Amino acid sequence: RGGTPTRVIPFAQPGSLTRVYGVASGKGGVGKSSVTVNVAVAMAQSGLKVGVLDADIYGHSVPRMFGIDRGPTQVDKMIMPPQAHGVKVISTGMFTRGNAPVTWRGPMLHRALEQFLSDVFWGDLDVLLLDLPPGTGDIAISLAQLVPSSELLVVTTPQVAATEVAERAGTIAAQTRQNVVGVLENMAYLPCPHCDERIDLFGAGGGAAVAERLTTVLGHDVPLLAQIPLDVRLREGGDAGVPLVVSDPDCEASKQLRTVADRL
Ligand code: ADP
């Protein structure tokens, strides 16, 4: 390592009061980033000091969802994260040029994560949420190594194809001895625009099935924390940089997202 001094990660120090959650999913496109951003903002709305670390290098959609188009600044040797909707945000996307495709490999990612945890001036956070890349990749293991007290949240859709991989993502936690605090079922149903009917666009029951499986595999209770409906405003808000819990705090999707924020 050529004498590189070991970095200090404040969240890994004994006595750290910051709760660290990795948000994981088996595959992409299930709404992991949207959920991370909205839960973070909901927590900030309830008065907590919150940070989001976007470690999903392949997606890095988090800055856009927050409406952040500026990068971090540097003061002394610390990276000062931009802040939006009351949340401090750092993204791998802030360190790549334009939309250049990211070809980082495992070891680089590990070092990037380590640097984001140690060299970013997060201040005194109550909660740090990490948007992890989809899949059962190296980065979840890196997080467990770098912050052993970190816990996981698993996001899935009701679809069988998504639940199978979500389960696998969750069972990594058995190897890393991380707690899975719960499962979020996103895109749980489509409320019919004309009546009270729910349309099970992606099937039904997937979130509960993942929660049940993980409870068995991990040997501790893994609850289904929320069922977030499909809502066109959630997508629009993500594109516009105004999270749904800000633009439409009273809709069902926002209520579900706030439930998660309250239970973490
Ligand atoms: P991931 O991080 O899992 O790849 P994203 O959060 O980027 O997923 O979501 C993928 C797309 O689906 C985005 O365009 C997002 O706005 C949209 N989306 C996510 N959740 C919902 C939802 N509940 N209702 C409508 N659109 C959603």
Boltz pocket constraint, residues with backbone or C-beta under 6 A from the ligand:
constraints:
  - pocket:
      binder: B
      contacts: [[A, 25], [A, 27], [A, 28], [A, 29], [A, 30], [A, 31], [A, 32], [A, 33], [A, 34], [A, 35], [A, 59], [A, 61], [A, 186], [A, 187], [A, 228], [A, 229], [A, 230], [A, 231], [A, 232], [A, 234], [A, 235], [A, 236], [A, 238], [A, 239], [A, 253]]
      max_distance: 6.0
